[in-house]
Amino acid sequence: MAFQIQKRGGRKLEVQPEFDQVSDNVVIGSTQWMDAEGRRQERFQVITLRDGMIADLQGCATRREAERQAKRQARTAA
């Protein structure tokens, strides 16, 4: 971790997480930040909950892919 902070010139990494509930048991999480070159980075995760705990976590490249995966998960979790 210290190496990654030094690599960014000691700048604090500002992460902006966001969560959207798709169904009772499925959430889409997205995270945005600026990389060392000043480009915006964004990642998406589909989180399936069971008994209040994370039962499954899928990483997705795009928001659209995450929404499709979340709809599939919501159908199977119901």
Biopython code that builds the backbone (N, CA, C, O; Angstrom):
import numpy as np
from Bio.PDB.StructureBuilder import StructureBuilder

atoms = [
    (1, "MET", "N", (0.826, -1.183, 0.000)),
    (1, "MET", "CA", (0.000, 0.000, 0.000)),
    (1, "MET", "C", (0.876, 1.256, 0.000)),
    (1, "MET", "O", (0.601, 2.216, -0.719)),
    (2, "ALA", "N", (1.924, 1.236, 0.808)),
    (2, "ALA", "CA", (2.819, 2.389, 0.871)),
    (2, "ALA", "C", (3.439, 2.665, -0.499)),
    (2, "ALA", "O", (3.606, 3.821, -0.890)),
    (3, "PHE", "N", (3.782, 1.589, -1.229)),
    (3, "PHE", "CA", (4.353, 1.744, -2.567)),
    (3, "PHE", "C", (3.366, 2.450, -3.493)),
    (3, "PHE", "O", (3.750, 3.354, -4.235)),
    (4, "GLN", "N", (2.096, 2.043, -3.454)),
    (4, "GLN", "CA", (1.085, 2.652, -4.323)),
    (4, "GLN", "C", (0.895, 4.133, -3.989)),
    (4, "GLN", "O", (0.704, 4.944, -4.896)),
    (5, "ILE", "N", (0.942, 4.494, -2.722)),
    (5, "ILE", "CA", (0.825, 5.905, -2.324)),
    (5, "ILE", "C", (2.021, 6.689, -2.831)),
    (5, "ILE", "O", (1.858, 7.793, -3.350)),
    (6, "GLN", "N", (3.234, 6.133, -2.689)),
    (6, "GLN", "CA", (4.428, 6.806, -3.189)),
    (6, "GLN", "C", (4.376, 6.939, -4.700)),
    (6, "GLN", "O", (4.784, 7.962, -5.250)),
    (7, "LYS", "N", (3.880, 5.920, -5.371)),
    (7, "LYS", "CA", (3.770, 5.931, -6.822)),
    (7, "LYS", "C", (2.872, 7.081, -7.288)),
    (7, "LYS", "O", (3.081, 7.621, -8.374)),
    (8, "ARG", "N", (1.893, 7.453, -6.496)),
    (8, "ARG", "CA", (0.985, 8.553, -6.826)),
    (8, "ARG", "C", (1.531, 9.895, -6.338)),
    (8, "ARG", "O", (0.813, 10.895, -6.339)),
    (9, "GLY", "N", (2.767, 9.920, -5.930)),
    (9, "GLY", "CA", (3.381, 11.162, -5.484)),
    (9, "GLY", "C", (2.890, 11.591, -4.107)),
    (9, "GLY", "O", (2.900, 12.779, -3.784)),
    (10, "GLY", "N", (2.458, 10.623, -3.290)),
    (10, "GLY", "CA", (2.004, 10.936, -1.949)),
    (10, "GLY", "C", (0.620, 11.547, -1.892)),
    (10, "GLY", "O", (0.139, 11.885, -0.811)),
    (11, "ARG", "N", (-0.037, 11.697, -3.054)),
    (11, "ARG", "CA", (-1.379, 12.270, -3.067)),
    (11, "ARG", "C", (-2.375, 11.291, -2.464)),
    (11, "ARG", "O", (-2.248, 10.076, -2.616)),
    (12, "LYS", "N", (-3.358, 11.839, -1.784)),
    (12, "LYS", "CA", (-4.410, 11.018, -1.218)),
    (12, "LYS", "C", (-5.331, 10.556, -2.347)),
    (12, "LYS", "O", (-5.715, 11.351, -3.206)),
    (13, "LEU", "N", (-5.678, 9.290, -2.341)),
    (13, "LEU", "CA", (-6.557, 8.718, -3.335)),
    (13, "LEU", "C", (-8.000, 8.987, -2.915)),
    (13, "LEU", "O", (-8.436, 8.522, -1.862)),
    (14, "GLU", "N", (-8.736, 9.728, -3.725)),
    (14, "GLU", "CA", (-10.128, 10.048, -3.415)),
    (14, "GLU", "C", (-11.037, 9.085, -4.160)),
    (14, "GLU", "O", (-11.152, 9.138, -5.385)),
    (15, "VAL", "N", (-11.674, 8.213, -3.412)),
    (15, "VAL", "CA", (-12.546, 7.200, -3.970)),
    (15, "VAL", "C", (-13.987, 7.604, -3.714)),
    (15, "VAL", "O", (-14.321, 8.072, -2.625)),
    (16, "GLN", "N", (-14.844, 7.424, -4.716)),
    (16, "GLN", "CA", (-16.253, 7.788, -4.592)),
    (16, "GLN", "C", (-17.112, 6.551, -4.840)),
    (16, "GLN", "O", (-17.459, 6.268, -5.986)),
    (17, "PRO", "N", (-17.467, 5.799, -3.771)),
    (17, "PRO", "CA", (-18.326, 4.627, -3.955)),
    (17, "PRO", "C", (-19.800, 5.033, -4.041)),
    (17, "PRO", "O", (-20.214, 6.053, -3.489)),
    (18, "GLU", "N", (-20.568, 4.218, -4.737)),
    (18, "GLU", "CA", (-22.012, 4.443, -4.866)),
    (18, "GLU", "C", (-22.688, 3.079, -4.923)),
    (18, "GLU", "O", (-22.151, 2.139, -5.508)),
    (19, "PHE", "N", (-23.877, 2.972, -4.310)),
    (19, "PHE", "CA", (-24.597, 1.705, -4.278)),
    (19, "PHE", "C", (-26.031, 1.912, -4.730)),
    (19, "PHE", "O", (-26.691, 2.866, -4.318)),
    (20, "ASP", "N", (-26.512, 1.008, -5.584)),
    (20, "ASP", "CA", (-27.891, 1.039, -6.074)),
    (20, "ASP", "C", (-28.519, -0.318, -5.791)),
    (20, "ASP", "O", (-28.023, -1.345, -6.255)),
    (21, "GLN", "N", (-29.615, -0.322, -5.026)),
    (21, "GLN", "CA", (-30.298, -1.559, -4.708)),
    (21, "GLN", "C", (-31.204, -1.958, -5.865)),
    (21, "GLN", "O", (-32.077, -1.190, -6.267)),
    (22, "VAL", "N", (-30.997, -3.159, -6.399)),
    (22, "VAL", "CA", (-31.756, -3.659, -7.539)),
    (22, "VAL", "C", (-32.964, -4.461, -7.057)),
    (22, "VAL", "O", (-34.053, -4.350, -7.621)),
    (23, "SER", "N", (-32.771, -5.262, -6.023)),
    (23, "SER", "CA", (-33.848, -6.031, -5.404)),
    (23, "SER", "C", (-33.520, -6.163, -3.923)),
    (23, "SER", "O", (-32.560, -5.563, -3.441)),
    (24, "ASP", "N", (-34.316, -6.947, -3.199)),
    (24, "ASP", "CA", (-34.072, -7.111, -1.764)),
    (24, "ASP", "C", (-32.686, -7.669, -1.477)),
    (24, "ASP", "O", (-32.086, -7.346, -0.452)),
    (25, "ASN", "N", (-32.171, -8.508, -2.379)),
    (25, "ASN", "CA", (-30.911, -9.204, -2.122)),
    (25, "ASN", "C", (-29.782, -8.868, -3.091)),
    (25, "ASN", "O", (-28.708, -9.462, -3.000)),
    (26, "VAL", "N", (-29.993, -7.937, -4.011)),
    (26, "VAL", "CA", (-28.973, -7.640, -5.023)),
    (26, "VAL", "C", (-28.691, -6.138, -5.070)),
    (26, "VAL", "O", (-29.611, -5.321, -5.114)),
    (27, "VAL", "N", (-27.404, -5.792, -5.059)),
    (27, "VAL", "CA", (-26.955, -4.402, -5.064)),
    (27, "VAL", "C", (-25.871, -4.247, -6.133)),
    (27, "VAL", "O", (-25.024, -5.124, -6.304)),
    (28, "ILE", "N", (-25.910, -3.114, -6.852)),
    (28, "ILE", "CA", (-24.819, -2.768, -7.766)),
    (28, "ILE", "C", (-23.962, -1.732, -7.058)),
    (28, "ILE", "O", (-24.453, -0.678, -6.654)),
    (29, "GLY", "N", (-22.680, -2.039, -6.911)),
    (29, "GLY", "CA", (-21.730, -1.097, -6.337)),
    (29, "GLY", "C", (-20.847, -0.542, -7.439)),
    (29, "GLY", "O", (-20.398, -1.285, -8.312)),
    (30, "SER", "N", (-20.597, 0.750, -7.404)),
    (30, "SER", "CA", (-19.672, 1.338, -8.375)),
    (30, "SER", "C", (-18.697, 2.228, -7.618)),
    (30, "SER", "O", (-19.041, 2.848, -6.612)),
    (31, "THR", "N", (-17.486, 2.272, -8.124)),
    (31, "THR", "CA", (-16.436, 3.064, -7.499)),
    (31, "THR", "C", (-15.717, 3.861, -8.576)),
    (31, "THR", "O", (-15.358, 3.323, -9.624)),
    (32, "GLN", "N", (-15.510, 5.155, -8.310)),
    (32, "GLN", "CA", (-14.795, 6.031, -9.240)),
    (32, "GLN", "C", (-13.597, 6.649, -8.527)),
    (32, "GLN", "O", (-13.659, 6.949, -7.335)),
    (33, "TRP", "N", (-12.521, 6.832, -9.260)),
    (33, "TRP", "CA", (-11.348, 7.536, -8.752)),
    (33, "TRP", "C", (-10.513, 8.027, -9.913)),
    (33, "TRP", "O", (-10.744, 7.640, -11.059)),
    (34, "MET", "N", (-9.544, 8.876, -9.622)),
    (34, "MET", "CA", (-8.609, 9.376, -10.621)),
    (34, "MET", "C", (-7.305, 8.608, -10.468)),
    (34, "MET", "O", (-6.788, 8.471, -9.359)),
    (35, "ASP", "N", (-6.768, 8.104, -11.586)),
    (35, "ASP", "CA", (-5.510, 7.377, -11.504)),
    (35, "ASP", "C", (-4.331, 8.350, -11.461)),
    (35, "ASP", "O", (-4.523, 9.566, -11.466)),
    (36, "ALA", "N", (-3.129, 7.816, -11.421)),
    (36, "ALA", "CA", (-1.925, 8.639, -11.291)),
    (36, "ALA", "C", (-1.741, 9.603, -12.458)),
    (36, "ALA", "O", (-1.126, 10.656, -12.294)),
    (37, "GLU", "N", (-2.265, 9.260, -13.634)),
    (37, "GLU", "CA", (-2.146, 10.121, -14.812)),
    (37, "GLU", "C", (-3.306, 11.106, -14.938)),
    (37, "GLU", "O", (-3.371, 11.862, -15.907)),
    (38, "GLY", "N", (-4.218, 11.105, -13.972)),
    (38, "GLY", "CA", (-5.343, 12.027, -13.998)),
    (38, "GLY", "C", (-6.552, 11.541, -14.776)),
    (38, "GLY", "O", (-7.490, 12.301, -15.020)),
    (39, "ARG", "N", (-6.529, 10.262, -15.168)),
    (39, "ARG", "CA", (-7.682, 9.682, -15.883)),
    (39, "ARG", "C", (-8.671, 9.106, -14.882)),
    (39, "ARG", "O", (-8.287, 8.540, -13.858)),
    (40, "ARG", "N", (-9.952, 9.262, -15.197)),
    (40, "ARG", "CA", (-10.996, 8.732, -14.329)),
    (40, "ARG", "C", (-11.111, 7.221, -14.530)),
    (40, "ARG", "O", (-11.177, 6.740, -15.661)),
    (41, "GLN", "N", (-11.135, 6.496, -13.443)),
    (41, "GLN", "CA", (-11.299, 5.043, -13.462)),
    (41, "GLN", "C", (-12.634, 4.710, -12.800)),
    (41, "GLN", "O", (-13.058, 5.393, -11.868)),
    (42, "GLU", "N", (-13.289, 3.661, -13.283)),
    (42, "GLU", "CA", (-14.574, 3.267, -12.717)),
    (42, "GLU", "C", (-14.680, 1.745, -12.743)),
    (42, "GLU", "O", (-14.325, 1.107, -13.734)),
    (43, "ARG", "N", (-15.166, 1.175, -11.656)),
    (43, "ARG", "CA", (-15.353, -0.272, -11.542)),
    (43, "ARG", "C", (-16.757, -0.541, -11.013)),
    (43, "ARG", "O", (-17.319, 0.267, -10.274)),
    (44, "PHE", "N", (-17.316, -1.688, -11.403)),
    (44, "PHE", "CA", (-18.673, -2.061, -11.004)),
    (44, "PHE", "C", (-18.665, -3.466, -10.411)),
    (44, "PHE", "O", (-17.925, -4.340, -10.862)),
    (45, "GLN", "N", (-19.500, -3.671, -9.393)),
    (45, "GLN", "CA", (-19.636, -4.965, -8.758)),
    (45, "GLN", "C", (-21.128, -5.245, -8.539)),
    (45, "GLN", "O", (-21.901, -4.349, -8.198)),
    (46, "VAL", "N", (-21.507, -6.493, -8.741)),
    (46, "VAL", "CA", (-22.857, -6.936, -8.414)),
    (46, "VAL", "C", (-22.727, -7.781, -7.150)),
    (46, "VAL", "O", (-22.032, -8.797, -7.136)),
    (47, "ILE", "N", (-23.401, -7.349, -6.100)),
    (47, "ILE", "CA", (-23.296, -7.988, -4.792)),
    (47, "ILE", "C", (-24.626, -8.673, -4.484)),
    (47, "ILE", "O", (-25.680, -8.038, -4.496)),
    (48, "THR", "N", (-24.564, -9.979, -4.208)),
    (48, "THR", "CA", (-25.748, -10.730, -3.822)),
    (48, "THR", "C", (-25.652, -11.023, -2.330)),
    (48, "THR", "O", (-24.645, -11.546, -1.854)),
    (49, "LEU", "N", (-26.707, -10.683, -1.600)),
    (49, "LEU", "CA", (-26.741, -10.869, -0.147)),
    (49, "LEU", "C", (-27.640, -12.040, 0.219)),
    (49, "LEU", "O", (-28.674, -12.262, -0.412)),
    (50, "ARG", "N", (-27.243, -12.783, 1.237)),
    (50, "ARG", "CA", (-28.055, -13.871, 1.762)),
    (50, "ARG", "C", (-27.870, -13.894, 3.275)),
    (50, "ARG", "O", (-26.742, -13.993, 3.757)),
    (51, "ASP", "N", (-28.948, -13.804, 4.017)),
    (51, "ASP", "CA", (-28.910, -13.784, 5.483)),
    (51, "ASP", "C", (-28.039, -12.647, 6.005)),
    (51, "ASP", "O", (-27.341, -12.802, 7.007)),
    (52, "GLY", "N", (-28.083, -11.497, 5.317)),
    (52, "GLY", "CA", (-27.339, -10.322, 5.752)),
    (52, "GLY", "C", (-25.851, -10.363, 5.463)),
    (52, "GLY", "O", (-25.110, -9.486, 5.908)),
    (53, "MET", "N", (-25.403, -11.365, 4.727)),
    (53, "MET", "CA", (-23.982, -11.497, 4.406)),
    (53, "MET", "C", (-23.805, -11.544, 2.897)),
    (53, "MET", "O", (-24.738, -11.893, 2.174)),
    (54, "ILE", "N", (-22.617, -11.197, 2.415)),
    (54, "ILE", "CA", (-22.321, -11.261, 0.986)),
    (54, "ILE", "C", (-22.184, -12.725, 0.595)),
    (54, "ILE", "O", (-21.316, -13.439, 1.094)),
    (55, "ALA", "N", (-23.065, -13.159, -0.314)),
    (55, "ALA", "CA", (-23.045, -14.542, -0.788)),
    (55, "ALA", "C", (-22.308, -14.662, -2.114)),
    (55, "ALA", "O", (-21.734, -15.709, -2.417)),
    (56, "ASP", "N", (-22.322, -13.584, -2.910)),
    (56, "ASP", "CA", (-21.665, -13.609, -4.215)),
    (56, "ASP", "C", (-21.267, -12.196, -4.598)),
    (56, "ASP", "O", (-21.982, -11.241, -4.295)),
    (57, "LEU", "N", (-20.137, -12.060, -5.258)),
    (57, "LEU", "CA", (-19.641, -10.767, -5.712)),
    (57, "LEU", "C", (-19.075, -10.956, -7.115)),
    (57, "LEU", "O", (-18.135, -11.724, -7.317)),
    (58, "GLN", "N", (-19.658, -10.247, -8.087)),
    (58, "GLN", "CA", (-19.217, -10.345, -9.470)),
    (58, "GLN", "C", (-18.678, -8.994, -9.930)),
    (58, "GLN", "O", (-19.365, -7.980, -9.801)),
    (59, "GLY", "N", (-17.473, -8.967, -10.456)),
    (59, "GLY", "CA", (-16.908, -7.752, -11.031)),
    (59, "GLY", "C", (-17.371, -7.597, -12.469)),
    (59, "GLY", "O", (-17.421, -8.578, -13.211)),
    (60, "CYS", "N", (-17.710, -6.374, -12.874)),
    (60, "CYS", "CA", (-18.182, -6.110, -14.233)),
    (60, "CYS", "C", (-17.404, -4.931, -14.816)),
    (60, "CYS", "O", (-17.028, -4.004, -14.098)),
    (61, "ALA", "N", (-17.170, -4.981, -16.123)),
    (61, "ALA", "CA", (-16.391, -3.943, -16.792)),
    (61, "ALA", "C", (-17.196, -2.670, -17.036)),
    (61, "ALA", "O", (-16.639, -1.573, -17.033)),
    (62, "THR", "N", (-18.511, -2.813, -17.247)),
    (62, "THR", "CA", (-19.335, -1.651, -17.566)),
    (62, "THR", "C", (-20.594, -1.640, -16.706)),
    (62, "THR", "O", (-20.972, -2.652, -16.117)),
    (63, "ARG", "N", (-21.230, -0.478, -16.647)),
    (63, "ARG", "CA", (-22.489, -0.340, -15.907)),
    (63, "ARG", "C", (-23.569, -1.225, -16.542)),
    (63, "ARG", "O", (-24.350, -1.868, -15.839)),
    (64, "ARG", "N", (-23.602, -1.249, -17.849)),
    (64, "ARG", "CA", (-24.601, -2.048, -18.561)),
    (64, "ARG", "C", (-24.450, -3.534, -18.248)),
    (64, "ARG", "O", (-25.442, -4.226, -18.019)),
    (65, "GLU", "N", (-23.230, -4.017, -18.239)),
    (65, "GLU", "CA", (-22.966, -5.414, -17.894)),
    (65, "GLU", "C", (-23.403, -5.694, -16.454)),
    (65, "GLU", "O", (-23.986, -6.742, -16.178)),
    (66, "ALA", "N", (-23.126, -4.773, -15.546)),
    (66, "ALA", "CA", (-23.518, -4.933, -14.142)),
    (66, "ALA", "C", (-25.039, -4.982, -14.006)),
    (66, "ALA", "O", (-25.562, -5.778, -13.225)),
    (67, "GLU", "N", (-25.748, -4.151, -14.747)),
    (67, "GLU", "CA", (-27.208, -4.151, -14.681)),
    (67, "GLU", "C", (-27.792, -5.462, -15.205)),
    (67, "GLU", "O", (-28.746, -5.986, -14.631)),
    (68, "ARG", "N", (-27.228, -5.996, -16.288)),
    (68, "ARG", "CA", (-27.694, -7.283, -16.809)),
    (68, "ARG", "C", (-27.450, -8.405, -15.803)),
    (68, "ARG", "O", (-28.323, -9.238, -15.560)),
    (69, "GLN", "N", (-26.248, -8.413, -15.223)),
    (69, "GLN", "CA", (-25.904, -9.435, -14.238)),
    (69, "GLN", "C", (-26.794, -9.313, -13.004)),
    (69, "GLN", "O", (-27.229, -10.326, -12.456)),
    (70, "ALA", "N", (-27.066, -8.099, -12.566)),
    (70, "ALA", "CA", (-27.908, -7.877, -11.386)),
    (70, "ALA", "C", (-29.326, -8.374, -11.618)),
    (70, "ALA", "O", (-29.929, -8.957, -10.718)),
    (71, "LYS", "N", (-29.866, -8.154, -12.806)),
    (71, "LYS", "CA", (-31.216, -8.640, -13.117)),
    (71, "LYS", "C", (-31.261, -10.162, -13.094)),
    (71, "LYS", "O", (-32.219, -10.753, -12.597)),
    (72, "ARG", "N", (-30.213, -10.800, -13.639)),
    (72, "ARG", "CA", (-30.142, -12.268, -13.595)),
    (72, "ARG", "C", (-30.077, -12.763, -12.159)),
    (72, "ARG", "O", (-30.775, -13.707, -11.790)),
    (73, "GLN", "N", (-29.238, -12.125, -11.351)),
    (73, "GLN", "CA", (-29.086, -12.521, -9.954)),
    (73, "GLN", "C", (-30.396, -12.321, -9.181)),
    (73, "GLN", "O", (-30.758, -13.148, -8.343)),
    (74, "ALA", "N", (-31.097, -11.232, -9.463)),
    (74, "ALA", "CA", (-32.353, -10.939, -8.765)),
    (74, "ALA", "C", (-33.397, -12.016, -9.092)),
    (74, "ALA", "O", (-34.169, -12.413, -8.219)),
    (75, "ARG", "N", (-33.423, -12.489, -10.345)),
    (75, "ARG", "CA", (-34.382, -13.532, -10.730)),
    (75, "ARG", "C", (-34.068, -14.843, -10.021)),
    (75, "ARG", "O", (-34.978, -15.527, -9.553)),
    (76, "THR", "N", (-32.787, -15.199, -9.937)),
    (76, "THR", "CA", (-32.421, -16.485, -9.316)),
    (76, "THR", "C", (-32.479, -16.422, -7.796)),
    (76, "THR", "O", (-32.694, -17.446, -7.147)),
    (77, "ALA", "N", (-32.291, -15.227, -7.210)),
    (77, "ALA", "CA", (-32.321, -15.083, -5.755)),
    (77, "ALA", "C", (-33.750, -15.041, -5.214)),
    (77, "ALA", "O", (-33.967, -15.274, -4.025)),
    (78, "ALA", "N", (-34.717, -14.749, -6.071)),
    (78, "ALA", "CA", (-36.110, -14.611, -5.621)),
    (78, "ALA", "C", (-36.760, -15.927, -5.301)),
    (78, "ALA", "O", (-37.927, -15.961, -4.912)),
]
sb = StructureBuilder()
sb.init_structure("model")
sb.init_model(0)
sb.init_chain("A")
sb.init_seg("    ")
for serial, (resi, resn, name, xyz) in enumerate(atoms, 1):
    if name == "N":
        sb.init_residue(resn, " ", resi, " ")
    sb.init_atom(name, np.array(xyz, "f"), 0.0, 1.0, " ", f" {name:<3s}", serial, name[0])
structure = sb.get_structure()
